[in-house]
Amino acid sequence: GAVVSQHPSRVICKSGTSVKIECRSLDFQATTMFWYRQFPKQSLMLMATSNEGSKATYEQGVEKDKFLINHASLTLSTLTVTSAHPEDSSFYICSARDLGAPATIYFGEGSWLTVV
Amino acid sequence: AQSVSQHNHHVILSEAASLELGCNYSYGGTVNLFWYVQYPGQHLQLLLKYFSGDPLVKGIKGFEAEFIKSKFSFNLRKPSVQWSDTAEYFCAVNAPYGGSQGNLIFGKGTKLSVKP
């Protein structure tokens, strides 16, 4: 079945550095990908909707310059956390909509970010 | 490894019919449980969640779910569906102290189509 791969699954970075998380659709094309984060004991919070070839749509309260999203191809979207701070430590997960079956959504396995 | 099973891929109901969507997970320890809904073209929205306490959880829009630990189940119910409930429903499990390093694991989703 369709697979969405997220990489890295775990990353530790120093405060002030930037880190990139990739979300790939492995055997389907995805025009739309969603990026979420989850704090401990909380539900998912949508950060942004990423559309291939255009600018991402960010949710209210999400800093565009801090969480850079690029969706350069139909199989890859990236989330870059710039100038990371400890409060950015979280679980980030993406989902991708199958272009060939628009009502079908697949989830990545998530990426744990720890900023020290 | 942990997994989440949603038994029905596509459910078709008439308005006012009762709904029950199955969700089973495989992990014997402490879990947090979620049901999310994704309406066509939109992002995930949280319907309800269970962390602890009363195993019968009430959510938004008249949905409820019951956690049955002995059955490793967290089925979603609604007594009377409406056409506006047409969407895809995802069950998700997080084991904060155990396997998969606390990742949020999603089921493959159940599409609900409600006929007016």
Interface residues (C-beta under 8 A of the other chain):
Chain A: G1 R10 F34 Y36 Q38 P40 K41 S43 L44 L46 T49 F91 I93 S95 A103 T104 I105 F107 E109 G110 W112
Chain B: N32 F34 Y36 Q38 P40 H43 L44 L46 K49 F51 E88 F90 N94 P96 Q101 G102 N103 L104 F106 K108 G109 K111
